Amino acid sequence: MNTLRSEPHNPKQARATVFFITIAILIAAVFIISMNTGSLSMSPLDVIRTLFGQGTDQQKLALFDFRLPRIVISLLIGAGLAVSGCLLQGVVRNPIADPGILGVNAGAGVMVVLFITYFPNKTIAPVWLLPCLAFIGASLAALLLVMLAYKKNIGLSPTKLILSGIAVAAGLNALMIVLTIQLDSDNYQFLAAFLAGSIWGTDWRFVVALLPWLVIILPFVFYKARVLDLLNLGDHIATGLGAPVQRARLTFLAAAVALAASCVAVSGSIGFVGLIAPHIARRLIGTTHKVLLPASALLGALLVLIADTLSRVIDIPAGLIVAMLGAPYFLYLLAKMR
C-alpha cells in the first residue's frame, strides 16, 4: 500500500515567513501608536474617525498634515538606510560597513547644509533639488573613500576602507560645524538638529521628493540580489561563475550612495541604521540577499519609526535614539572581530 508523503519542511523558508509576518505586525502596531502620539491628544477612536473624515479640523490638520507624512518618511528613511548598509557590507565584504561610518551620510549632509545655508528658499523647487544635491555630495565622499582605500592589484581593502571612512566622516562633520560660524540663530538651530538626526522634512512634499529614489532603486537591487551573493564568494569565484565583478561592485556602490544620500536629505544625519538592521536580519534569516535585503528594509523601517515616535514623546532627535542603540552594537562587533 502506497503512503502519501508530504514535501520536506524547509526550516529556512518557514523562519523567513515568520520573520516577515512578525515585522509587518510590529510595523502596523507602531504605525497606529505613532498616529496617536503628539502634542495634540488623540485616542485610537479619534484617529479612526479622523481617517474616515469625521474628526475635527484640528485633528485632521494634526493627522494628515503632520503625523502621517512624518510616519511615511520615517518608514522610507529606515528602509533606504538599511538597504544602503546591507549593500555596502556585501560590496566590500566587511560586516561593519555603514553609510554613516564610511562618511557617505556626512558628504550628503555637507551639500544639504550648504544649500540651505546660502539658499534658504521655501518654495517646492529646493525640496526636489535636495536629494540630487545630497547624491552629489555623497558621491564625492564615496569617490574620495575609494581612492584612499584602493590598493593596486588587490582592490578595496576592507580594513583601510573603514579607517578611511571614519577619517572622511570626521573631516566632513568638522566642516559642517565650521559652517555654523556664518549662520544666524535660525539656521544654527537647523544645523544642530540636522547633525543630531532630526527628521526635518515632515510634509508630503518631502515624501514625493524621496519616494522616486526608493521606488526605482529598491526593486532593482532586490532583482540583482543573486549577483551580490556571488560577490560575497570572492572575486575569482564570482568571475568564474560569470558575474561582472567590477561593474556589479560599482553599480551596487552607486545604489547604496544614492539611497543614503536621498534619505539624509530629509532626515539629517541618522547613523547606525545601515549597521544594525542588516546584522539583525542576517542573524535571524541567513545571508541570502534575496531575503536579506527586504528583511533589512523592514527592520530599518521599524527601527526609525520607533525612534521617531519616541523622539516625539521625550523630545530627543531620532538620530540620537538610534545612536544610543547603534554605538554599543558597533563596539560589540569590533570586539567580536578581534
C-alpha positions, 0 to 999 in steps of 0.5 A: 500500500502506497503512503502519501508523503508530504514535501520536506519542511524547509526550516529556512523558508518557514523562519523567513515567513515568520520573520516577515509576518512578525515585522509587518505586525510590529510595523502596523502596531507602531504605525497606529501608536505613532498616529496617536502620539503628539502634542495634540491628544488623540485616542485610537477612536479619534484617529479612526474617525479622523481617517474616515473624515469625521474628526475635527479640523484640528485633528485632521490638520494634526493627522494628515498634515503632520503625523502621517507624512512624518510616519511615511518618511520615517518608514522610507528613511529606515528602509533606504538606510538599511538597504544602503548598509546591507549593500555596502557590507556585501560590496566590500565584504566587511560586516561593519560597513555603514553609510554613516561610518564610511562618511557617505551620510556626512558628504550628503549632509555637507551639500544639504547644509550648504544649500540651505545655508546660502539658499534658504528658499521655501518654495517646492523647487529646493525640496526636489533639488535636495536629494540630487544635491545630497547624491552629489555630495555623497558621491564625492565622499564615496569617490574620495573613500575609494581612492584612499582605500584602493590598493593596486592589484588587490582592490578595496581593502576592507580594513583601510576602507573603514579607517578611511571612512571614519577619517572622511566622516570626521573631516566632513562633520568638522566642516559642517560645524565650521559652517555654523560660524556664518549662520544666524540663530535660525539656521544654527538651530537647523544645523544642530538638529540636522547633525543630531538626526532630526527628521526635518522634512515632515510634509508630503512634499518631502515624501514625493521628493524621496519616494522616486529614489526608493521606488526605482532603486529598491526593486532593482537591487532586490532583482540583482540580489543573486549577483551580490551573493556571488560577490560575497564568494570572492572575486575569482569565484564570482568571475568564474561563475560569470558575474561582472565583478567590477561593474556589479561592485560599482553599480551596487556602490552607486545604489547604496550612495544614492539611497543614503544620500536621498534619505539624509536629505530629509532626515539629517544625519541618522547613523547606525541604521545601515549597521544594525538592521542588516546584522539583525536580519542576517542573524535571524534569516541567513545571508541570502540577499534575496531575503536579506535585503527586504528583511533589512528594509523592514527592520530599518523601517521599524527601527526609525519609526520607533525612534521617531515616535519616541523622539516625539514623546521625550523630545530627543532627535531620532538620530540620537535614539538610534545612536544610543542603540547603534554605538554599543552594537558597533563596539560589540562587533569590533570586539567580536572581530578581534 
